[in-house]
């Protein structure tokens, strides 16, 4: 009898295609790319962030180091200038209080005072006294300015309103730069006078020049409009527009960065002057490029190292994974082939046994006929000979039946869908197993619905599925055991075939693995592929297979198949 | 000399009847049964020299029958008959004390030779008495 048929999907089936895509080179290239990108990203991103933060902090510290002394210098310079101006204003205040209005209105007295002030303080060029109406009452200096009226001049209005006034630098008649210092002396009853002096900028130039802190730097005064009040080295001459951007107002010393130089400035209180200090060119950059270069070299070397390790490591690992997959696929193919060969061997043995019985009858009946003809003196009776020949013919028919069934089975190995009655198919499959059931006294019971359902599916594939499951049931039951086979119609347009045995059952820890390839509990006897291939076929046919089992009670396999659509 | 008493046990009735008749034509006292239980009942009732036993039968299989025959009479020789060379079952049968085995279909001369040898208590020269 036939106890097994070749297992496995027909060549070119879906599973092989899947496997090809599973071990294709493109897939491993993608895995490699993803691994390299993700690991590199994780390793390099923190490095980049740390380097960036480091660079920024260093830049800040470097800038701070450059700007702080400049701020200090410019603030100190501003204080010195304020002291200079205040010193001269104080001298004039003393004169205005010490001498009476009448004394000061006398140009001769005023000349004496001017000489004293020149000698004591220096820098004064002339001195004048104006009444509250703006008329110059007296004057000491190089010009004849007595009697002139300054009521409408902005500086006059300014000094009567504020009490003191420091003018911007301007070129006088003698064509050298100077500025005006004036103060108003209140005498009560709305009366008062203005004491006005012209100060030579030579003094202030020397003072400002002395603030020069760094060689290559620059220091000068500008007014509120950015006009140079003292000469500069590289930003223009006196009363020219300074070649620096306008400096925003700030109540304290401030630093700007202009064209790679630091520009520190501070407002001289009580005057239109702003002290400006410029760092030598490149001072700000001197620390930068070296640091940047070092950081870039460090970053580059680190990134190259990381990439090198990541690429070589990932390539090695993906290569190993691919080798392992290839080896596994090769082993699977080999096992599948061996399984087919083993199944073929069993099939041959089954066919040989099935056919040898009728052949043995033919041999003996024909032999007996020959015996009767040769060993008897007389011809045997006609009926006897016909009887023997009939027996030979019957047995030959039996052989023919077996070969036909085998051919029919082989024909169904081709992939094709057709309308199938599962009941009829199950009976066909059991035709191969009837003898074994008889020999082993296994009872087979059917539970088929009265109106047999049909499905559209692949007959040959389904034969394999049911033969595999029923073979397993035969293997599980003892002699005298019982196998039940039934069909039920399932909601959702499907038909379920269940096959139940009262055999040994499957332990719970094995249940989850019975459809895994190479899983076998028949130590050494099975390839462990039968149920995995069965599972694959059922999936391919759009169905589902499930199993319930209890040790010592039995096992039930349920194959649910879609009804499918009849082909037009 | 008395005829050799042979019991043929096989579930194929037609094979049994033909073999019985052919052996009888050759001077044996051959009888046939078609099931293991029948064979055991026969042997309990009657004397026999050699049993020709099919390995694969419904109900009691060949191996079980030979075991019981040997329990009954260890000296009774049994020759196994098999449809295909399942090495495992043949080895088991031989281990249980079978004299030899034959493969279906059987050449009658071969069968006669082995039956005679078995009855004479002489083991065959070489095992593996194929159909030829």
Interface residues (C-beta under 8 A of the other chain):
Chain A: X349 X350 X352 X353 X354 X356 X357 X359 X360 X361 X362 X363 X364 X365 X367 X368 X371 X372 X375 X388 X391 X394 X395 X438 X439 X441
Chain B: X12 X14 X15 X18 X19 X21 X22 X25 X56 X57 X58 X59 X61 X83 X84 X85 X86 X103 X104 X105 X106 X108
